[in-house]
Amino acid sequence: MTIKTLSTRTCYTNAWMRVREDQISRNGAPGIYGVVEKADAVIIAAIQDGQIYLVEQYRYPVGARYWELPQGIHEDGQGDPVEDARAELLQETGLIAESMTEIGQAYQAYGYSNQLVRLFHATGLRQGPQQLEPEEADMITRAFPLQTFRDMILSGQIKDGMTVACLAMLSARSLI
């Protein structure tokens, strides 16, 4: 299949994303494609003594609070992924990792977005000062046994796709 972009227009822009609509030709037939452009993100599986650290926060698009792994983006999209992962872990949990290893990459939702998520495994943890942003003021951080984490995914308590992807990568690499 050949897709050719004929024109692009920006529909919406804010500090975190740009939404564009492309006029395309798919095998000669006209069409449109909507794309959400977002900076690359990081997600961190911080594990120590058989426990994994999760955060719970309210997610406006789905109108509910859910547990997930700490995650975020570098605001200008130009950061070093390892340093971004360290900063995000410290910000959301107060944890400082002796070791931060990239274990894989996955697209958030490549059917409509270009956001790449880098998956990290953090070990050698020690507590530091949590540095929540104002919109994270109600965030809860807690460590869970790894089996409880798996059970939370299977029962639907954890619905975040990148958290589930990170568990799969950790398991595939025999890290848990």
N, C-alpha and C positions, 0 to 999 in steps of 0.2 A: 504494500500500500504506500502511495506517495501522498504526503500532505505538504502543501505549499502555502506559506503565509502570504496573503495578499495585502493586508493592512492591519494595523494595531491601533487601538484607542484605549487610553486609561479611563476607567469608569470610576475609580475611587482610590485614594491614597491616604494613609495615615503613617504614624511613626513605626508601625509594626508590619505593614503589608501594603501591597499595591494590587488592585484587581484590574485586569485588562480583558478586553474582548478582541479576539482576532477574527478577521474575515479570512477564511481558508478555502482552498480548493483541495478536495479529497478525491484522488483519481479522476480529476476533471470536474467533479460535482461541487457546486458552491456549498459553503456551510459556515458555521461560527464555532469558536472554541473560547470558553471562559477560563482564565488562568488566574490563580491566586499566587502572587510572588511573595515569598517570605525569606528572610535571612536563614541560613543554616542554624540548626539548634543542637543542643547537647542534652543527653539524658544520662543520669548517673545511678548505677547500682552500687550503693555503699554497703559493704558487707563486712561484718566482724562477729566472731564467736557464734556463728550459725544464725545470725540475725541480719535482716536487711532493713534499711531505713526508708520509710515512706513518708510522704506528706499528704495531708488532706486539705483540700480547698474547694471553694465554691467555683464551679465552672458555668459562667453565665449562658453560653450557647445551649446547654442542656438543662439549665435550671436546677442543678443539684450539686451536692458535695460528694467528692470521690477521693479515694486513696490512689496515689500514683507515685512513681519514682520522681525525685527532684529533676527538674528540667527547665530549660529556658534558652534564650537566644542572646547573642551579643547585639546590642541595640543598633550599631552601625553596620553589622554584618561583616566586620573586618577583623574580628578578634582571633587569637590563637585558640583552637578548639580545646586543648588541654587546659589552658589558663581559664577559658570560659567555663569548663566543667568544674574546675576548682572553685571559681568564684560563685557559681550557681549553687554548689553543694554547701559552701560556707554561708551564703546568703539565706538559703531556705532551711538549713538544718543546724547551722553552727558547727558543722563537722569539718575538720581539716584532715586531708588524706595524705599519708606518706607516699602512697603510690596511686597514680591515676593512669590507667591503661585503656586505650581505645580497643574495643573488642569487635566493632563492626559498624556498619552504616545501613540506614534504611530511609526510604522516602516516606514522609508523613502520609501523603495521599496523592500519588503521582498521576492519578486520573484528572486532577484539577489543580494541583499545586506543585511548585518546583522545590519545596523545602526538603532539604536533606538533614537527617538527624544522625549525629554521631553518638554511638553507644559506648559508655565508659564503665569500667569496673574500678571502684575505689576501695583500697584496703589500707591497713595501718592507720586507723581512725583515732582521732583525739578530739575532744570537745573544745570549741572556740566560741566566739561571740556570734550568735545568730544576727543577721542583718536584713531583716525583712523590709521590702518596699511597702509603701503605704497601702497599695491594693492587695497586699498579702497579709495584712494585719491579723486576719482571723485564721491563718494557716496553722495547722497542727502538725507536729513532727513526732513520729513514734517508730521504734524498732519492733519488728515482728519476726518470729521464728520463720525460717525459710519454708517449712511445710505449711504454715499458716498463710504465707504469701501465695503459695501455689493454690491453696484452697480458696483464697479470696478471689483469685482469677477465675477458677472453675465455677464458683458460686455466683459470679457477676458483681461482687462487691467492687472489684477493680474492672473498669471498662475502658481505660485508656489504651489505645492501640500501641503506642510506643512502649509503654510499660510491659505489655504482653510480648512485644517483639524483643525487648531486652531480656526478658526471662528466657525466651527461646534461644537467643544467642548465648546467654550464660550456660544454658543446659547443653547446647550443641558443642560448646568449647570445654565442657566438663568442669566448669568453674563452680557449679553448685550441684 
